[in-house]
Amino acid sequence: MGDKANAHPGAAGRAVTADQPSSVRNVVLVGHSGSGKTTLVEALALTAGAVNRAGRVEDGGTVSDYDEIEHRQQRSVQLSLVPLEWDGYKINVLDTPGYADFVGELRAGLRAADAALFVVSAAQEADAIAGSCRMVWEECAAVGMPRAIVVTHLDTARVDFDELTRVLARVFGGDDPDAILPLYVPVLGPQSPDGHAPATGLVGLLTQKIFDYASGERKENPPDEAQLPLIEEARNRLIEGIIAESEDESLMDRYLGGEEIDLKTLIDDLEKAVARGTFHPVLAAAPAAPGGKQGLGTVELLELITRGFPTPLEREAPVVTTPGGKPRPRITCDPDGPLVAEVVKTSSDPYVGRISLVRVFSGTLRPDETVHVSGHGLADRGHEDHDVDERIGALSEPFGKQQRQLGQCVAGDLACVAKLSRAETGDTLSAKDDPLLMEPWTMPDPLLPLAIQAHSKADEDKLSQGLARLVAEDPTMRLEQNQDTHQVVLWCLGEAHKDVALERLRNRYGVQVDVVPHKVSLRETFGGRAAGRGRHVKQSGGHGQYAICEIEVEPLPPGSGIEFVDKVVGGAVPRQFIPSVEKGVRAQAAKGVAAGHPLVDVRVTLLDGKAHSVDSSDAAFQTAGALALREAAADARIDLLEPVAEVQVLVPDEYVGPVMSDLSGRRGRVVGTEQAGPGRTLVRADVPEIEIGRYAVDLRSISHGTGRFDRSYARHEAMPPQVAEKVRERVEG
């Protein structure tokens, strides 16, 4: 790599097509927000000839034009695709948001790609790289994604590239820091008065050639004699790192014995190690100067993508079954194989309607054919199972705001599919006569609740459809219709995710909503024994109403529910009306007896009562039963029960103290800690749910973006009196 002076860029203004998997490269750009991923995409597009020198496409927009929300918020909020052509290869560049709230888009990009460019800003402090960047690196490692590291923002003052690569090796290298080494190092130009020396070119460590970008166009030069000793140490380390990952075990002995390993062998071993994901080269890149044809390092990146990254043929496809769950042989990346494609992103276009970004894993997808749509469904997130046939519309690929038509999409490639009205993100497309279902990727669990209500009657009529379309596009959201609190709740991944959801409802679906305080599902119970008498006697002419019952209420252990016991003797309450009393008691218990929350964990014993031969009825005894329970509650101590969650927090060791202190301040009880890998601790605690409504946001602040948590309902338990009193005051107020 790095020995070409130029390649053959693709032509702008036309679709980039592929007729075989070996000519496709799918690469996802990942990294922290602000690292320069989108700028790098535009620089690659310029070098590949997909845009003009001003970075504009045919319609005058930029290659990164995609979502109106991104322009308003000045940050990426969703996965986007930019197809490029370089040296006869089609490169699908997937740009992902760097903000932690959009980790679902990151995981979708990892599913669609075969390798990743991990983008790190030279302006970031070492602590920031060790924090939020490490989380993204671990996301890539979890799915076995081959990675190369790209350093951006080289124009930042006082950047020490050598020191930065050592930080990267320490943070990302784990037990093998020599698997992260620079493939190129910047050449610095003359120093400015403030001591800043800009990068004007790169040294290819293997080829020992200088690639000069000072003129805005890449030129190849031999190194000066004075430069050779400066690159010798870095070159030797790189060669040793490559040889250590070589499949030829004799290579290291030959090298240590003084043999000069030929360049072709080193490059071949480097490419294999990168494709296997065992070696992660470090490169540098910067956008072109105004009027320039090529940004610094962009040619080297395109060469790495086309020559060092794996082809779709080398990727093991996810497991497939029938929609009913029966095993099927593992599919291969064969354009002539059975059709298996997956929706990795769903979006809406005001003119075209729903657009599905699809990765084809097997077979060939063609326009206007009927496919089978299978989906696991996520019932807890408002998604239903899918098992239907649909006729797809046109195939296209996005480029800025354009949609360029495609004649087909072969195995290994990506395309946008129009008119799939039922398919959602994560669904499988297959042949209608051979329906298949792919094993889904793991969706992050949304843990920030957003309670909403329609702003007006007109919005109320559109709310249901708008929410359905919103969650169809974004499976990381969970839609809840809470039966206890009667609230509509959108569960999101964080504040930014919440803001995007509200803006899409308002601007894309025309639904204005109001955000209201989120309520948790409280319960009530008796704090001790109590008795109550329900008397429902009315005589107002005609058929009257007559029912009297006497009950005793006593608390039961947590989780017991409502227990009804009949101890009436002598027929004081006729047998046919005893179920009526129970029905009235249970109906009142569901409504609550103090603050309007369901009553639980009590035994209600019917002791006595009176009936009238003419005026007693089922309805009368239901009313009497409810009155008796209310009277008993009026003379008893009623405890409020709050839901308690089992919380597991995974944080770097240095944040364990602050996290445990914060949990204690939320009335949490830490029940244990344990090591969860190098430098990581898992903290387990029981915390009242009312205290962790915003914990998804607060934990990110406490741990500087490095912490994660999950929660699950454990039980309801008594709320402290002082907290319960505040809740009652809010209800009465």
Beta strands, then each sheet from edge to edge (+ up, - down):
strand 1: 24-31
strand 2: 80-86
strand 3: 89-95
strand 4: 115-121
strand 5: 147-152
strand 6: 180-182
strand 7: 184-188
strand 8: 199-204
strand 9: 209-212
strand 10: 219-221
strand 11: 280-284
strand 12: 320-321
strand 13: 340-349
strand 14: 353-362
strand 15: 364-365
strand 16: 370-375
strand 17: 386-391
strand 18: 395-399
strand 19: 402-406
strand 20: 409-410
strand 21: 414-418
strand 22: 428-431
strand 23: 437-438
strand 24: 448-454
strand 25: 478-481
strand 26: 488-492
strand 27: 513-516
strand 28: 523-526
strand 29: 530-538
strand 30: 545-555
strand 31: 562-566
strand 32: 602-610
strand 33: 638-652
strand 34: 669-675
strand 35: 680-688
strand 36: 708-718
sheet 1: 2+ 3- 1- 4- 5- 11- 6-
sheet 2: 7+ 8- 9+ 10-
sheet 3: 12+ 23-
sheet 4: 17+ 16- 22+ 13- 14+ 21- 18+ 19-
sheet 5: 15+ 20-
sheet 6: 25+ 26- 24+ 27-
sheet 7: 28+ 33- 35+ 34-
sheet 8: 28+ 33- 36+
sheet 9: 29+ 30- 32+ 31+
end
